Amino acid sequence: MQTRPEIKRKIIHIDMDAFYASIEQRDNPDYRGKPIAVGGSPQGRGGVVATASYEARKFGIRSAMPSKKAVQLCPDVIFVRPRFDVYKSVSLHIREIFGRYTDLIEPLSLDEAYLDVSADKQNIGSAIEIARQIKKAINDELQLTASAGISVNKFVAKIASDLKKPDGLTFIGPSKIESFMESLPVEKFFGVGKVTAEKMRRMGLYTGADLKKLTESELTKHFGKAGKFYFKIVRGIDDREVQPNRETKSVGAEDTFPYDLTEVEEMQDALDRIARIVYDRLERHELSGRTITLKIKYHNFKIVTRSQSFTTSINDFDSIIIAAKKLLEATDLEEKRVRLLGISLSNFRDISARELPDQLRLEL
């Protein structure tokens, strides 16, 4: 039987609540208490939602949703143009608050980060108390709320921060981790998207307790390298360190479709939406790259990638979508059913803001 190694870390995951939307509601009293969507366009004329206020989320509006769908769900939704310069400024202020307690800060995006406070600067000693102070400082200084998850490793802390949103604080101590992981729905596990979750349910795997019944070799057989991660994490084992000053390697987005795409026109429409998300993320992080990569997953889960490199860096929408569609055209799609498409940009010319993190490529 594998035993959990001794873990001494104190990890906090801070996640801002509806970050962009909350800033817009803070700065514009007319938006307060109303359903707003940052990004997209009025009357659903194109674009996607970057984030939605909690009032909008009650209608089912979520990030990366086409604005047309958002309007269908809530005809009264207010679309707000993103102000990334403001969001970046607020993010840097939040980072300064984190820095009062530790230098071990790993940003995941403008609105969330891991903190290792095992040895905090102020010798407070309690990760729970540090999280409380950080939340209070963010509220006092920026009039925004954040949710915090506290545990002994990154995975559990991240899950915990999502449990009592908004303005939540959740601590999951060492003695509670395994029972917590056993009760967790499989779709909450890192890396388990809609497709993998459905595959797990077909296998009768609905919770961490179900995953725990399988051996490491069985999990690896069904889920590849991710199976080894599932085997460890369901037992509360996550040895990953908080990594400050991570250098951005790629920026991308991908989408798993509710049904397999068979028509090239459908795929091109999907690429248009995905490319807009990639463009927004490049603009947000002030990055441009020389290599674009198209990812295709077929109905049989086979994955292929196609890349094109340029002599000069690109970061404009037209260049991204034209290149992505050319890469798609160069792929043999005859009698193929496509389950997922993704676009990423890499080989950056210049990392102008090293304090910004990797853009994780997650299912939308």
C-alpha positions in Angstrom: 0.0 0.0 0.0 1.3 3.4 -1.0 1.5 5.8 2.0 1.4 9.5 1.8 4.7 11.2 2.3 5.0 13.7 5.1 3.8 17.1 3.8 4.7 20.3 5.7 3.6 23.0 3.2 0.9 25.5 3.9 -0.7 26.4 0.6 -3.3 29.1 -0.1 -5.1 29.4 -3.4 -6.6 32.9 -3.9 -9.3 33.3 -6.6 -10.9 36.7 -7.2 -14.7 36.6 -7.5 -16.0 37.4 -11.0 -12.9 39.6 -11.3 -13.5 41.6 -14.5 -17.2 41.9 -13.9 -16.7 42.9 -10.2 -14.3 45.7 -11.2 -16.8 47.0 -13.7 -19.6 47.0 -11.1 -17.3 48.7 -8.6 -16.4 51.5 -11.0 -19.9 51.9 -12.5 -22.8 52.1 -10.1 -25.3 51.6 -12.9 -24.0 48.0 -13.3 -24.4 47.0 -9.7 -26.9 44.3 -9.0 -27.4 43.8 -12.8 -26.4 40.9 -15.1 -23.3 42.0 -17.0 -21.0 40.2 -19.3 -17.5 41.5 -19.9 -16.6 40.9 -23.6 -18.9 39.7 -26.3 -21.2 42.2 -28.1 -24.7 43.5 -27.8 -27.5 41.6 -29.6 -25.2 38.7 -29.9 -23.4 40.0 -33.0 -20.2 38.1 -32.3 -17.5 37.5 -29.7 -17.4 35.6 -26.5 -17.9 36.4 -22.9 -14.7 36.9 -20.9 -16.5 36.7 -17.5 -19.9 37.3 -16.2 -21.3 38.9 -13.0 -22.9 36.6 -10.5 -26.3 38.1 -11.5 -25.6 36.9 -15.0 -24.4 33.5 -13.9 -27.8 32.8 -12.4 -29.1 32.7 -15.9 -26.4 30.2 -17.0 -24.0 32.7 -18.6 -20.4 31.7 -18.2 -17.0 32.6 -19.5 -16.1 31.6 -23.1 -19.8 31.5 -24.0 -20.7 33.1 -27.4 -22.5 36.4 -26.8 -25.4 35.1 -28.9 -26.1 32.3 -26.4 -25.7 34.8 -23.5 -28.5 37.0 -25.0 -30.7 33.9 -25.5 -30.3 33.0 -21.8 -30.7 36.6 -20.5 -32.1 39.2 -23.0 -31.3 42.0 -20.4 -27.6 41.1 -20.1 -25.4 44.2 -20.4 -22.2 43.8 -22.4 -19.2 45.7 -21.2 -16.0 46.3 -23.2 -13.0 44.9 -21.4 -10.5 47.3 -19.8 -7.4 45.1 -19.5 -5.2 48.0 -18.5 -7.4 48.4 -15.4 -7.5 44.7 -14.7 -3.7 44.5 -14.9 -3.3 47.4 -12.5 -5.6 45.8 -10.0 -3.9 42.5 -10.4 -0.5 44.1 -9.6 -2.0 45.6 -6.5 -3.3 42.2 -5.4 0.2 40.8 -6.1 1.7 43.5 -3.8 -0.7 42.4 -1.1 0.4 38.8 -1.5 4.0 39.9 -1.3 3.5 41.3 2.2 3.3 37.7 3.4 5.4 35.5 1.1 7.7 35.7 -2.0 6.5 32.2 -3.1 3.7 33.3 -5.3 2.6 31.4 -8.4 0.1 33.4 -10.5 -2.2 31.3 -12.7 -3.9 34.3 -14.3 -4.6 37.9 -13.5 -7.2 36.9 -10.9 -5.8 33.8 -9.1 -2.6 32.5 -7.6 -1.0 30.0 -5.3 0.9 31.2 -2.2 3.2 29.0 -0.1 3.1 30.5 3.4 4.9 27.7 5.2 7.4 30.4 6.4 5.5 33.7 6.1 7.3 37.0 6.3 5.3 38.3 9.3 5.7 35.1 11.3 2.0 34.7 11.7 2.2 31.0 11.5 -1.4 30.3 10.6 -2.3 30.0 6.9 -6.0 30.5 7.8 -5.2 33.8 9.5 -3.0 34.9 6.5 -5.8 34.1 4.1 -8.2 36.2 6.3 -5.8 39.2 6.3 -5.3 39.0 2.5 -9.0 38.9 1.9 -9.6 41.8 4.2 -6.8 43.9 2.5 -8.2 43.2 -0.9 -11.6 44.3 0.2 -10.4 47.4 2.1 -8.0 48.6 -0.5 -9.7 47.6 -3.7 -13.4 47.1 -2.7 -13.3 43.6 -4.2 -13.9 40.2 -2.8 -11.7 37.0 -3.1 -12.2 33.4 -2.2 -9.5 31.4 -0.5 -8.7 27.7 -0.2 -6.2 26.5 2.3 -4.6 23.1 2.5 -1.2 21.3 2.4 -1.0 21.0 -1.3 -1.9 22.9 -4.5 -4.6 20.7 -5.8 -6.8 20.6 -2.6 -6.3 24.3 -2.0 -7.5 25.1 -5.5 -10.6 22.9 -5.1 -11.3 24.4 -1.7 -11.3 28.0 -3.0 -14.2 27.2 -5.2 -16.5 25.6 -2.5 -17.9 28.7 -0.9 -17.8 31.4 -3.6 -18.1 34.3 -3.5 -16.1 35.7 -0.6 -15.4 32.2 0.8 -12.7 30.8 3.0 -12.3 27.0 3.2 -9.6 25.0 5.1 -9.1 21.3 4.4 -6.7 19.9 6.8 -4.5 16.8 6.4 -6.9 14.5 8.3 -9.8 15.5 6.0 -8.1 15.3 2.7 -8.6 11.7 1.7 -12.3 11.7 2.7 -12.7 14.9 0.8 -11.1 13.5 -2.3 -13.2 10.4 -2.1 -16.4 12.5 -2.1 -15.3 14.7 -5.0 -17.1 14.3 -8.3 -14.8 13.2 -11.0 -15.4 16.3 -13.1 -13.8 18.4 -10.3 -10.4 16.7 -10.8 -7.8 18.7 -12.6 -7.6 17.7 -16.3 -10.9 16.0 -16.3 -13.0 17.8 -19.0 -16.4 16.9 -20.3 -15.1 14.1 -22.6 -13.0 12.4 -19.9 -15.8 12.8 -17.3 -18.3 11.1 -19.6 -15.8 8.3 -20.3 -15.4 7.9 -16.5 -19.2 7.8 -16.0 -19.5 5.1 -18.7 -17.0 3.1 -16.6 -19.1 3.6 -13.5 -16.6 6.1 -12.1 -18.5 9.0 -10.5 -16.5 10.1 -7.5 -12.9 10.0 -6.1 -13.9 6.9 -4.2 -14.7 5.1 -7.4 -11.4 6.1 -8.9 -9.7 4.9 -5.8 -10.9 1.4 -6.4 -8.7 1.2 -9.6 -5.0 0.3 -9.5 -2.4 2.7 -10.9 -1.9 0.4 -13.9 -5.7 0.3 -14.6 -6.0 4.1 -14.4 -2.9 4.4 -16.7 -4.4 1.9 -19.2 -7.6 3.9 -19.5 -6.3 7.5 -19.1 -2.7 7.4 -20.1 -0.2 9.6 -18.1 -3.1 11.4 -16.4 -4.0 8.1 -14.7 -0.9 8.2 -12.6 -1.9 11.7 -11.5 -5.4 10.5 -10.6 -4.0 7.7 -8.6 -1.9 10.0 -6.5 -4.3 12.9 -6.1 -7.3 10.8 -5.0 -5.0 9.8 -2.1 -4.3 13.4 -1.3 -0.7 13.2 -2.7 0.4 16.3 -4.6 4.1 17.1 -4.3 4.1 20.0 -6.8 5.8 23.1 -5.4 4.6 26.7 -5.7 6.7 28.0 -8.6 7.2 31.8 -8.6 8.3 33.7 -11.7 7.1 31.2 -14.2 7.9 32.2 -17.8 5.1 32.1 -20.3 5.6 29.3 -22.8 2.4 29.4 -24.8 -1.1 31.0 -24.9 -4.0 29.0 -26.2 -7.6 27.9 -26.0 -9.5 24.8 -27.0 -13.1 23.6 -27.1 -14.6 20.2 -26.8 -17.9 20.1 -28.7 -21.2 18.7 -27.5 -21.3 16.6 -30.7 -18.7 15.6 -33.3 -18.2 18.1 -36.1 -18.2 16.6 -39.6 -18.5 19.7 -41.8 -15.5 21.9 -42.5 -17.7 25.0 -42.3 -18.6 24.0 -38.7 -15.0 23.6 -37.8 -14.1 26.9 -39.3 -16.8 28.6 -37.3 -15.5 26.9 -34.2 -11.9 28.1 -35.0 -13.2 31.7 -35.4 -14.5 31.6 -31.8 -11.4 29.9 -30.4 -9.1 32.4 -32.2 -10.9 35.3 -30.6 -10.3 33.9 -27.2 -6.6 33.4 -28.0 -6.4 36.9 -29.4 -7.9 38.4 -26.2 -5.5 36.4 -24.1 -2.5 37.6 -26.1 -3.7 41.2 -25.8 -4.2 40.8 -22.1 -0.7 39.5 -21.6 0.9 41.8 -24.2 2.5 38.9 -26.0 3.1 38.0 -29.6 4.5 34.7 -31.0 6.1 33.2 -34.1 4.6 29.7 -33.9 0.9 28.9 -34.2 -0.3 25.3 -33.5 -3.6 23.7 -34.4 -4.8 20.8 -32.2 -7.4 18.3 -33.4 -8.9 15.5 -31.5 -11.0 13.0 -33.4 -14.0 11.0 -32.2 -11.7 8.1 -31.5 -9.6 10.3 -29.2 -6.7 10.4 -31.6 -4.9 13.7 -31.4 -3.0 15.4 -34.2 -1.2 18.8 -34.2 -0.1 21.0 -37.0 2.2 24.0 -36.6 3.4 26.9 -38.7 6.2 29.3 -37.8 6.6 32.9 -39.0 9.6 35.0 -39.5 8.0 37.8 -37.5 5.8 37.6 -34.4 2.0 37.8 -34.7 -0.7 38.7 -32.2 -3.5 40.0 -34.4 -6.8 38.2 -34.9 -6.7 38.1 -38.7 -3.2 36.4 -38.8 -4.2 33.9 -36.1 -7.5 32.8 -37.8 -6.0 32.7 -41.3 -3.1 30.5 -40.2 -5.4 28.2 -38.2 -7.8 27.7 -41.1 -4.9 27.0 -43.5 -3.6 24.4 -41.1 -7.0 22.9 -40.9 -7.2 22.8 -44.7 -3.9 20.9 -44.8 -5.3 18.2 -42.6 -7.0 15.1 -44.0 -10.6 15.6 -42.7 -12.3 13.3 -45.2 -14.8 11.1 -43.3 -13.4 12.3 -40.0 -15.4 13.4 -37.0 -13.8 16.1 -34.9 -14.4 16.2 -31.1 -12.1 19.0 -30.2 -10.2 21.9 -31.7 -7.6 24.1 -30.2 -5.3 27.0 -31.2 -2.1 28.1 -29.4 0.6 30.6 -30.0 4.2 30.1 -28.8 7.8 31.0 -29.5 7.4 34.4 -28.1 9.5 37.3 -29.3 9.6 39.0 -25.9 8.1 38.3 -22.5 7.4 41.9 -21.6 5.9 41.2 -18.3 7.5 38.2 -16.6 5.3 38.6 -13.6 2.4 37.3 -15.7 1.8 33.5 -15.6 1.3 30.7 -18.1 -2.1 30.8 -19.7 -3.3 27.3 -18.9 -5.0 25.6 -21.8 -8.2 24.4 -20.4 -11.4 23.1 -21.9 -13.9 25.8 -22.4 
